[in-house]
């Protein structure tokens, strides 16, 4: 690939899109393992909505890879989303009074995402 700076964007976006589509298309399968437990139609709809947002971010990122300036815009969005998601999971751990697998996974996945976007930022230089 001539434009190696695109690689971390492709990896991060593909992972985000796969997770998002999983939440949209198979919320029951994602629940309890890769997402909070789904109890009832409202929580299933919330998980699908979250998956829709993740999918939208992934597709926006892929569309912006035509130029480095577009990629920088997508980089900022992805970094903010993963940063805030890690913070939300950390707050949930605090409020629950301990670490559980879903909240800990939320922190871990988003820290990995932030590492991906840091790699993308370095590659864009």
N, C-alpha and C positions, 0 to 999 in steps of 0.2 A: 504494500500500500504506500503510495507516494506521500500521502498526508498522514503521517503517523500520529499527529496530534488528535486525530479523530478516534483513535482506538479506545481510550478510556470513556469517551462519550458514548460510543457504540455499546460497550460492555455495560456501563451504568444504565443506559436507557433500555437496553434489552432486558436486564434484570427487573427494572422498575415496571416495564410493560408486562412482563410475564406475571409478576406479582399482582399488578392491577387487574389484568384480565382474569386471573384466578379468582380474585375477590368478586369480580362482576359475574362471572359465569359459573363459579362453583363455591359460593360463600360457605356452604355447609362443610365442604371438604377442607377449606382453609381455616375454618373456625377451630379454636382450641389448640391448633398446632402452630400456624403461622399468623394467626390473628386472634383477637378476643373471641370468646365463646359467643355463639349466636343463639339468642333465646327470643323467639318471636319474630314477627314480620318487621317490626321497627328496627331491631338491631341488625337484621339481615339487610334491610335497605340501607342502613348507615354504612355497613361494610361494603356494599356495592357502590355507594356514593364515594367512599374513600378510594375504592379501586378505580372508579371513573376519574377521580382527580389524579391519581398516580399515572393512569394511562394517558391522560391529557398532557401531563408534564413530560412523559417519555416521548410522545409523538411530537410535541413542540420542540423538544431538544433535537430529535432526529431531523426535523425540518430546518432547524437553524444551522445545521452543519455545512451548509453551502459556503459559509464564509467564517473567518476567524472572529469578526465582530459579532456575527449572529451567535457563534458558539460562546462568546463571552457573556452575552445576555442569558443564554440557557444555563451557563455555568453558575451565574449569580442565583437564578431561580432554584436550581437543584441544590445548591449549597444552603440556601435559606430554608428550603423545605426539609432537608435532612437535619439541619441544625435545630429547627423548631420541633421536629418529630422526636429527636433525641431528648430535647428538653421536656417535652410532654411525657415521654415514657419515664424520665427521671422523676418528674413530679408525681406520677402515678405510683412509683415505687415508694416515694416518701409518704404519700397519703394512705397507701395500703399498709404501711408499717413494716414492710419487708419486701424482699425480692421474690417475684414469681417468674416462671419461665416466659410468659408472654411479655411482661414489662421488660425483663432483662433482654429478651430477644429484640424488643423494640429499640433499646439503646444500642445493642451490638450491631444490628443491621444498619442503623443510621450512622454509626461511627464508621463502619465499612464504607457506606455511601460517601461520607465526608472524605475518607481516604481516597476514594475513587475521584472525587471532584478536585481534591488537592493535586492528584496526579495529572488530571486534565489541565489544571491551571498551569502547572509546570511545563507540560507539553505545549501549551499555547505560546509560551515565551519564545 
